[in-house]
Amino acid sequence: MTEVENTKPELPENVRVRFCPSPTGIPHVGMVRTALFNWAEARHTKGTFVFRIEDTDAQRDSEESYNQIIEALNWLGIDWDEGINVGGPDGPYRQSERGDIYKDVAAKLLEAGYAYESFSTPEEIEARNVAAGRPKAFGYDGYDRNLTEEQKAAFRAEGRKPALRIRMPDEDVAFDDLIRGRIEFKAGSVPDYVIVRPNGDPLYTLTNPVDDAMMRINVVLRGEDLLSSTPRQIVLYRYLIELGVAKEMPLFGHMPYVMGQGNKKLSKRDPESNLFLHRDNGFIREGLLNYLALLGWSIAPDRDVFSMDEMIEKFDVRDVKANPARFDIDKAISINAEHIRMLEPQDFLNRSVPYLKRDGVVSADSWDALTDREREVLTAAAPLVQPRVRLLGEVAGMVGSLLSTEGYIEPDADAKKQLKDSAPAVLDAAIAALDAVAEGDWKTDFLHETLNKALVEDGGYKPRLAFGPVRVAMSGRRVSPPLFESMEIVGKDVAMARLKGLREHL
């Protein structure tokens, strides 16, 4: 295979793209990036986005995975125009329900001579390669291409059943990739390949191009890992056009690998690849989609944060870079934080509540089902917490102490380390100063003035030593919402109880 730099092809007038995952595991970020780029191209060009499922591998496919893929797309807001649960003119949209279609096309390919029956076993192919001085794993050698009817009958008499192979032409295969430019495969570099197993099961090499042809897909955007199969698809497409099954050859674009740690291709088994794990940790759809869009594409130089509407306006698959993209979890979290900050405060709270319920700090998993006090505390806390969290999974740690009515909160280990030898004296001075504050004066600014005078001005402590123990008493954490606002939210009784509680434990 060789890549030659040149101009990339123009897109057709009525773009039809597709997303066709196999339901073989938890949705992963590479899969979602493929869906996102296809969706963005369809929306940018006002084309059609088709969603179908490739579930012909009975050993690996699962209904659970099928449902998870749909759940993932729905959560992310990636909608489709034709396909699963939507319908359309070219259904059914699950390959497991299209068996008769594949049998019919395979029979036509065989009858026209574009495919042929192959009786060779893998062991026989390897033995012939060794005998000819080729590597054992060299691949299929074309042995069955011109079998006579007598030879076929003899194999059948032995009880053998043939696979069907496509007859590859003895010529170079070239195409203009939408992302990589001109790509050429030399004659003989791609052997005749199987499209139907001896047991009659159709393979991806048949089902995928046939579905694309019958669904009139004219732009195929997929991962770089499938690039080596493209010459097979192009040749099959030529045959399908001759047979009247396909109307035209689609354009192909192969998106770059997504790399993980250590510059290795991100595996489905890597935790960073697991879409639902990112959701569980508190990524919001806007942040995750924004970051995944950057894995091969950019909206503008020196600009990383954008909305999906902005992406749709600017996206052109021909601008995607061919070089591998690295999944950087820290950058993903940073971009997610930007999108959290852009949420309307009530939207932020609504989205946070399920995480708060999961982490045991509120009584219900929806805003309307919370108690009046919980809603009151969270509404007051939102402007303090929203600018400080990067993931919704961090909200519970920030607001748990505000929602709690406990008089003493056991400090986290890293918070305890912040307490210096002066902490008992600081707490004694804080308790004395705050005890004199009237309930009506228990407000953020007055609390700040009172403690600053008692601890910094009169006590001579540096602010970090002065307010650190108070912060630990209020939240039990080293990092928490702003201190004086937090003290106002929890009220005097709880605040004083926590200061005294920590003092007693030192």
C-alpha positions in Angstrom: 0.0 0.0 0.0 1.3 3.5 -0.9 -0.1 6.9 -0.1 0.3 9.7 -2.6 -0.4 13.3 -1.7 -2.9 15.0 -3.9 -6.2 16.8 -3.9 -9.0 15.1 -2.0 -12.2 14.3 -3.8 -15.3 16.5 -3.7 -18.2 15.3 -1.7 -21.4 14.2 -3.4 -24.4 16.6 -3.4 -26.6 14.4 -1.2 -24.3 12.9 1.4 -25.4 9.6 2.9 -23.2 8.3 5.7 -23.6 5.4 8.1 -22.6 4.2 11.6 -22.6 0.4 11.8 -21.0 -1.0 15.0 -20.9 -4.6 16.1 -22.6 -5.2 19.5 -19.6 -7.0 21.0 -18.9 -5.0 24.2 -19.3 -1.8 26.1 -19.3 1.3 23.7 -15.8 2.7 23.5 -14.4 6.2 22.6 -13.1 5.0 19.2 -16.6 3.8 18.3 -18.2 7.1 19.5 -15.6 9.2 17.6 -16.6 7.3 14.4 -20.3 8.0 15.1 -19.6 11.6 15.9 -17.7 12.3 12.7 -20.3 10.6 10.5 -23.1 12.5 12.3 -21.3 15.8 12.0 -20.7 15.3 8.3 -24.3 14.5 7.7 -25.5 17.5 9.7 -23.0 19.9 8.1 -24.0 18.8 4.5 -27.7 18.4 5.4 -27.3 14.8 4.3 -28.6 11.6 5.8 -27.1 9.6 8.7 -28.0 5.9 8.8 -27.5 3.8 11.9 -27.5 0.0 11.5 -26.1 -2.9 13.5 -23.6 -5.5 12.2 -24.6 -8.5 14.4 -23.8 -11.6 12.3 -21.2 -12.9 14.8 -23.4 -15.0 17.0 -20.4 -16.0 19.2 -19.5 -12.4 20.2 -22.7 -10.3 19.7 -25.0 -9.7 22.6 -28.3 -8.0 23.1 -26.9 -6.2 26.1 -24.2 -4.5 24.0 -26.8 -3.7 21.3 -28.9 -1.8 23.9 -25.8 -0.1 25.3 -24.9 1.3 21.9 -28.4 2.8 21.5 -28.2 4.1 25.1 -24.8 5.7 24.3 -26.0 7.5 21.2 -29.1 8.7 23.0 -27.1 10.0 26.0 -24.7 11.9 23.7 -27.5 13.4 21.6 -26.3 11.8 18.3 -29.5 11.3 16.4 -30.0 9.4 13.1 -32.3 9.8 10.2 -32.8 6.2 9.1 -32.1 2.9 10.8 -32.5 1.2 14.2 -35.8 2.2 16.0 -36.4 4.9 13.3 -37.1 2.8 10.2 -36.5 3.8 6.6 -36.8 2.5 3.1 -33.9 0.1 3.2 -34.6 -2.1 6.3 -34.2 -4.3 8.2 -31.3 -2.5 9.8 -29.8 -5.4 11.8 -27.7 -7.8 9.7 -29.0 -10.8 11.6 -32.4 -10.1 9.9 -30.9 -9.7 6.4 -29.7 -13.2 5.7 -31.8 -13.8 2.6 -30.5 -10.6 1.1 -26.9 -11.8 1.5 -27.7 -15.3 0.1 -29.2 -13.8 -3.0 -26.3 -11.5 -3.7 -23.8 -14.3 -3.1 -25.6 -16.5 -5.6 -25.5 -13.7 -8.2 -21.8 -13.2 -7.6 -21.1 -16.9 -8.0 -23.3 -17.2 -11.1 -21.6 -14.2 -12.8 -18.1 -15.7 -12.1 -17.1 -12.8 -9.7 -17.0 -15.4 -6.9 -16.0 -19.0 -6.9 -16.2 -22.1 -4.7 -13.1 -22.8 -2.6 -12.7 -26.2 -0.9 -9.1 -25.6 0.4 -8.7 -26.0 4.2 -6.4 -23.7 6.2 -4.0 -26.6 6.7 -3.8 -27.3 3.0 -3.2 -23.6 2.2 -0.3 -23.5 4.7 1.2 -26.8 3.4 1.2 -25.5 -0.2 2.8 -22.3 0.9 5.6 -24.2 2.7 6.1 -26.5 -0.3 6.4 -23.5 -2.6 9.0 -21.9 -0.4 6.6 -19.2 0.9 6.0 -18.3 4.5 3.4 -20.6 6.0 1.1 -17.7 6.9 1.5 -16.1 3.4 -2.2 -16.5 2.8 -4.4 -18.0 0.2 -2.7 -18.9 -3.1 -5.6 -19.0 -5.6 -5.6 -22.8 -5.8 -9.4 -23.2 -6.3 -9.8 -20.5 -8.8 -10.1 -22.8 -11.8 -11.3 -26.1 -10.4 -13.1 -28.3 -12.9 -16.6 -29.6 -12.2 -15.1 -33.1 -11.7 -12.7 -31.8 -9.0 -15.5 -30.0 -7.2 -17.6 -33.1 -7.3 -14.7 -35.1 -5.8 -14.4 -32.7 -3.0 -18.1 -32.8 -2.3 -17.9 -36.6 -2.3 -15.4 -36.3 0.5 -18.1 -34.4 2.5 -16.5 -31.0 2.0 -18.5 -27.8 1.7 -17.1 -24.9 -0.2 -16.5 -21.3 1.0 -17.1 -18.6 -1.5 -14.2 -16.4 -2.5 -14.1 -13.1 -4.5 -11.9 -13.2 -7.6 -9.5 -10.3 -7.2 -8.3 -8.8 -10.5 -4.6 -8.9 -11.5 -4.3 -5.2 -11.4 -3.5 -2.3 -9.1 -6.4 -1.0 -7.0 -6.3 2.7 -6.2 -8.7 5.3 -4.7 -8.7 8.8 -3.4 -9.2 8.8 0.4 -11.1 11.8 1.8 -8.5 12.1 4.6 -5.3 10.6 3.2 -5.4 11.4 -0.5 -4.4 8.9 -3.2 -3.8 5.3 -1.9 -2.7 2.5 -4.2 -2.6 -1.3 -3.6 -0.3 -3.2 -6.0 -1.7 -6.1 -8.0 -1.3 -9.4 -6.1 -1.0 -7.7 -2.7 -4.6 -8.7 -1.8 -5.5 -12.4 -2.2 -8.9 -13.7 -3.2 -10.9 -13.5 0.0 -13.8 -15.4 1.6 -17.3 -13.8 1.6 -19.3 -16.9 2.7 -18.1 -19.6 5.1 -18.5 -23.3 4.2 -21.5 -23.4 6.6 -23.2 -20.7 4.6 -22.7 -17.8 7.0 -21.9 -14.5 5.3 -18.8 -12.6 6.4 -18.3 -8.9 7.0 -16.5 -8.7 3.7 -19.8 -9.4 2.0 -22.4 -8.0 4.4 -20.9 -4.6 4.9 -20.5 -3.5 1.3 -23.9 -5.1 0.3 -25.6 -3.1 3.1 -23.8 0.1 2.0 -24.8 -0.5 -1.6 -28.5 -1.2 -0.8 -28.7 1.7 1.6 -27.1 4.0 -1.1 -24.2 5.0 1.2 -22.0 7.3 -0.8 -19.5 8.4 1.9 -17.9 5.7 4.0 -16.1 7.2 7.0 -14.4 4.6 9.3 -11.3 3.8 11.2 -7.8 3.4 9.9 -7.8 -0.2 11.1 -10.1 -1.0 8.1 -8.0 0.6 5.5 -6.4 -2.7 4.4 -9.8 -4.1 3.6 -10.7 -1.2 1.2 -9.3 -2.7 -2.0 -11.5 -5.8 -1.4 -14.6 -3.6 -1.0 -13.7 -1.5 -4.1 -13.4 -4.7 -6.2 -16.7 -6.1 -4.7 -18.4 -2.8 -5.4 -17.4 -3.0 -9.1 -19.0 -6.4 -9.3 -22.1 -5.2 -7.4 -22.4 -2.3 -9.9 -22.2 -4.7 -12.8 -24.9 -6.8 -11.2 -27.2 -3.8 -10.6 -27.0 -4.2 -6.8 -25.0 -0.9 -6.4 -25.5 2.3 -8.2 -22.1 3.9 -7.6 -18.8 3.6 -5.9 -18.8 5.3 -2.5 -16.0 7.7 -1.4 -13.9 6.4 1.5 -12.3 8.2 4.4 -10.2 6.5 7.0 -9.9 8.2 10.4 -6.7 8.1 12.4 -6.1 5.6 15.2 -6.8 6.7 18.7 -3.7 6.1 20.8 -3.6 5.4 24.5 -0.8 5.4 27.1 2.7 4.7 25.9 1.7 5.4 22.2 -0.2 2.2 21.9 -3.5 1.9 20.1 -6.3 2.5 22.6 -7.7 -0.9 23.3 -11.4 -1.7 24.0 -10.1 -3.1 27.3 -8.4 0.1 28.4 -10.4 1.9 31.2 -10.0 5.2 29.3 -11.8 3.6 26.3 -15.0 2.9 28.3 -17.6 5.5 27.4 -19.9 4.6 30.4 -17.0 4.8 32.8 -16.4 8.4 31.7 -20.1 9.1 32.2 -20.0 7.5 35.6 -17.1 9.7 36.6 -19.1 12.7 35.7 -18.3 13.7 32.1 -21.2 15.6 30.5 -22.1 14.9 26.9 -21.0 18.4 25.7 -17.5 18.0 27.2 -16.9 14.5 26.1 -18.1 15.1 22.5 -16.0 18.2 22.3 -12.9 16.3 23.3 -13.6 13.4 21.0 -14.0 15.8 18.1 -10.4 16.9 18.8 -9.1 13.4 18.1 -8.2 14.1 14.5 -9.9 17.4 13.9 -9.8 21.0 15.1 -12.3 23.8 14.7 -9.6 26.5 14.5 -5.9 27.1 15.5 -5.5 27.6 19.3 -9.2 26.9 20.0 -10.2 23.7 21.8 -13.6 24.5 23.3 -16.7 24.6 21.2 -20.3 23.4 21.0 -21.8 20.7 18.8 -23.6 23.4 16.8 -20.3 25.1 16.1 -18.8 21.8 15.1 -21.6 21.1 12.7 -21.1 24.5 11.1 -17.4 24.0 10.5 -16.9 20.2 10.1 -15.6 18.8 6.8 -14.1 15.3 7.0 -11.4 16.3 4.5 -10.0 18.5 7.2 -9.4 15.5 9.5 -5.7 14.8 10.0 -4.3 11.4 9.1 -1.8 11.2 12.0 -2.7 9.2 15.0 -4.5 11.1 17.8 -3.7 10.4 21.5 -6.4 10.2 24.1 -5.3 12.5 26.9 -7.6 12.1 29.9 -6.3 15.2 31.6 -7.1 17.4 28.6 -10.5 15.7 28.3 -11.3 16.5 31.9 -10.1 20.1 31.5 -12.4 20.6 28.5 -15.3 19.0 30.4 -14.8 21.5 33.2 -15.2 24.3 30.7 -18.5 22.9 29.6 -19.7 22.4 33.1 -19.0 26.1 33.8 -21.1 27.0 30.7 -24.2 25.2 32.0 -27.1 27.2 33.4 -27.0 26.9 37.2 -30.3 24.9 37.3 -29.2 22.6 34.5 -25.9 22.0 36.4 -28.0 21.1 39.5 -30.4 18.9 37.6 -27.5 16.9 36.1 -25.6 16.7 39.4 -28.5 15.2 41.4 -28.2 11.6 40.1 -24.5 11.6 41.1 -25.4 13.0 44.5 -27.9 10.3 45.1 -25.5 7.6 43.9 -22.9 9.0 46.4 -25.4 9.0 49.3 -25.6 12.8 50.0 -29.2 13.5 48.9 -32.5 11.6 49.2 -33.6 11.3 45.6 -32.1 11.1 42.1 -34.2 14.0 40.5 -34.4 17.6 41.5 -38.1 17.7 42.0 -38.0 14.7 44.3 -35.5 16.3 46.7 -36.5 17.8 50.1 -37.0 21.5 50.4 -33.8 21.8 52.5 -31.8 19.9 50.0 -32.9 22.1 47.1 -32.3 25.2 49.3 -28.7 24.2 50.1 -27.9 23.1 46.6 -29.3 26.3 45.1 -27.1 28.3 47.4 -24.1 26.1 46.8 -24.3 26.0 43.0 -22.4 29.3 42.3 -19.7 28.1 44.7 -19.3 24.6 43.4 -19.9 24.9 39.6 -16.8 26.9 38.8 -14.7 24.5 40.9 -15.6 21.0 39.7 -14.3 19.3 36.6 -16.6 16.3 36.7 -20.1 15.9 38.0 -18.7 13.0 40.1 -16.8 15.6 42.2 -19.9 17.5 43.2 -20.8 15.2 46.1 -17.4 15.8 47.7 -18.0 19.5 47.5 -21.6 19.7 48.8 -21.7 16.7 51.1 -20.6 18.8 54.1 -23.2 21.5 53.3 -26.0 19.1 53.1 -25.0 17.2 56.2 -26.2 18.3 59.7 -23.5 16.3 61.5 -21.7 18.2 64.2 -18.4 16.6 63.5 -16.9 15.5 60.2 -14.0 13.2 60.3 -11.2 14.8 58.2 -9.8 13.1 55.2 -6.2 11.9 55.5 -4.8 14.7 53.3 -6.8 17.3 55.2 -5.4 16.1 58.5 -1.9 16.6 57.1 -2.7 20.3 56.6 -3.3 20.8 60.3 -0.2 22.3 62.0 0.7 22.5 65.6 -1.1 25.9 65.8 -4.5 24.3 64.8 -5.9 23.9 68.4 -5.2 27.5 69.3 -6.6 28.7 66.0 -9.8 26.7 66.6 -10.1 28.1 70.2 -9.8 31.7 68.9 -12.3 31.0 66.1 -14.8 29.5 68.4 -14.5 32.4 70.8 -14.9 35.0 68.1 -17.8 33.3 66.3 -19.7 32.5 69.5 -20.4 36.2 69.9 -21.9 36.5 66.4 -25.7 36.9 66.4 -27.8 34.7 64.2 -28.9 37.6 62.2 -25.3 38.6 61.4 -24.3 35.1 60.4 -23.5 36.2 56.8 -20.6 35.6 54.5 -19.0 39.0 54.7 -19.4 39.5 58.4 -18.0 36.0 59.1 -15.0 36.8 57.0 -14.4 40.1 58.8 -14.8 38.5 62.2 -12.4 35.6 61.6 -9.9 37.8 59.8 -9.8 40.1 62.7 -9.6 37.4 65.4 -7.1 35.1 63.6 -5.0 37.3 61.3 -5.1 40.8 62.7 -5.2 40.0 66.4 -3.9 36.5 66.4 -1.0 37.1 64.0 -1.6 33.9 62.0 -0.9 33.9 58.3 -4.2 33.3 56.3 -3.3 29.8 55.4 -2.7 28.8 59.0 -5.6 30.8 60.2 -8.3 29.5 57.9 -7.0 26.0 57.2 -8.2 24.4 60.4 -11.6 26.2 60.1 -12.0 24.8 56.5 -11.1 21.3 57.7 -13.7 21.6 60.5 -16.4 22.7 58.1 -15.8 20.2 55.3 -13.4 17.5 56.4 -11.6 18.2 53.1 -8.5 20.0 52.0 -10.4 21.3 49.0 -13.9 22.6 49.5 -16.3 25.4 48.5 -15.4 28.9 49.7 -15.2 28.9 53.4 -17.3 31.8 54.6 -20.1 31.1 52.1 -20.2 27.5 53.3 -20.4 28.6 57.0 -23.4 30.8 56.1 -25.1 27.9 54.3 -24.8 25.4 57.1 -25.8 28.0 59.8 -24.3 28.9 63.1 -25.4 25.8 65.1 -23.8 23.3 62.7 -20.7 25.5 62.1 -20.0 25.9 65.8 -20.6 22.2 66.5 -18.1 21.3 63.8 -15.4 23.7 65.1 -15.8 22.3 68.6 -15.9 18.8 67.3 -12.6 19.1 65.5 -11.1 20.9 68.5 -12.0 18.0 70.7 -10.3 15.5 68.4 -7.0 17.3 68.3 
